[in-house]
Amino acid sequence: MPKFNIRPLQKKDSEWINKVTKKNWGSSKIVSRGKIHRVDLLPGFIAEKDGKNIGLILYNTENNECEIIVLNSFEKGIGIGSSLIESVKEIAKSSNCKRVWVVTTNDNLEAQRFYKNRGFRLVKIYPDAIKESRKLKPEIPFIGKGGIPIEDEIEFEIIL
């Protein structure tokens, strides 16, 4: 049994969510597949431990699909990310979604490994998609994790 709780977002979380996404994503707007998502308008869940927020997931449901927009875990290796994904999968199923999907970038090998290890399947690579994303969000850096140039979007999905 995890030593943390998962709860739906509340209005009081807005300031923390904006702070976290600005710190970890460079902005309170997230771009995925050419669409801008404002984090303050998205539903999601927070993982809490001893009164402290230790994880965040934001999602968007549309056209019987559920996209994970943001996933952050601030304590590695204790199941936060997996538990947050399971919470979104439950919402997606109850909303009659056919799949849960997520986009990451080519430099984020940790995220790619994370999603594959949780049953997600790599379904599409969008070469040079980040050029278009930078038009919507210029804060996207050119060099990412491990010194890898950030160029492509990679889509993973899990069928429900």
N, C-alpha and C positions, 0 to 999 in steps of 0.2 A: 504494500500500500504506500503510495507516494506521501512524502512528508510535507505536502503543500496542498493548497486548495485551488480549484479553478472556479472562477465566477464570471458572469457576464459583465460587460462594461457598464459603468454608471456615469452619469453626467459629471460627477466629481473627478473622474479620471481624465478628463479632456486635457488639462494642463500637463499632467504627467505624460500622456500619450504624445502630445506635441513636442515636449522636451526630448523624449526618448527617440522619436522618429527624426527630429532635427539632428540629434547627436549621431545616430546610427545610419541614417539614410540621407543626411545632408539637407533635409527639408521636411516640412509637414505635408508635402504632396509626393505621391508615389506614381511613377509612370510604368504601365505594363501594357504591352501590345498596342501602343499608341494612344492609350487612354490615361487621363490624369485622374487619380483618386485622392481626394482630400481625407486625411486620416481622421479628422474630427467628425466626419459624416458616416464613417463605416461602423458596422457592428463588429463585435469581437469578444474576446475573453482575456482575462488577466489571471496569471498564476501568482498566488500569494503564499508567503511563508513568514510566520512570526510577525504579521502586520506589514510586511515589506513586499512590494511588487517585484517579482523575479522573472516574469515572462509575459509576453504579449502576442496575441494573434488577432489580426484584422482580416475580414473577408468581405466578399461581395457576391451576392447571388443574383443571377440574371439568366434568362432563357434556359431554365432547368439545369444550370451549371453553377458551381460554387468555386470562385477563385480565391485562393489565399493571397492576400495583398502584402501583409507584413507578418513575419514570424521572428520574434526575438526571445532568446533564453539567456538569462544572466547568471545561471549556475549550470554548468555543463555536466552531463552524465548522470542526472537524477530523474530523467524522464519528463521534464517540463515540456519540451517541444512536442514529444509524442502525445502527451496528454492534451495539449492544446489542439493538436491536429484531430485527435479523437473527438473532442468537443465540437469542432467544426463539422466533422463527418456526420455526427448525430444531427446537427441542425440541417445539414444538406439533405440527409435522408428524409427528415420530417418535412422538408420543403419540396420533396419529390425531385431533387436534383439527380441527374444521371451520373455526374462525375464531380470530383474535386480536382482542381488543377492549380498549378503555380508556375510562375516564370522566375527564373534566376538568370544570372549573367555567366558568360563563359569563364570568367576568372574565379567564380565562387565554387571551387571544387568541394569545399566542406558542405555547402548546401546540396550540391548534386549528390554527394555520397549519402547525406542525411535522408533525402527524399527517397533515393533508391532503396536504402535499408528499411524504409517504412512502407514498402509496397508500391511506391509510385513508379511509373514507367516513363522513360524519356520518349516523347512522341513527336517533338518538332524542334528544329534548330532554325532560328531566324538570323541568317548572316547579316551583319552590319546593321541590325535593328537599332542599336544604341545611337547611331548617328541621328535617327529620327527622334528618338527619346530625348536627346540633348536639346533639340529644338523646343521641346515642351518643358524640360527641366535641365537648364544649363549647369546645375550643380553636380551633375553626374561626372565623376572624375574620368580621366583618360586611362589611368593606370590603376589596376585593382590589386587584389590580394596576390601576394607572391610576385609582384612586379609584372603581372600578366596584363596586357592591354585589354580594356573592356570594350568589346565590339559586338558580341552576339547575345541574343536572348535565347534561352533554352527552356522549353516547356515540358513539364512533367504532369502526369495525371494518374488518378486512381479511379477506376470505375466502381460505382456503388451498386 
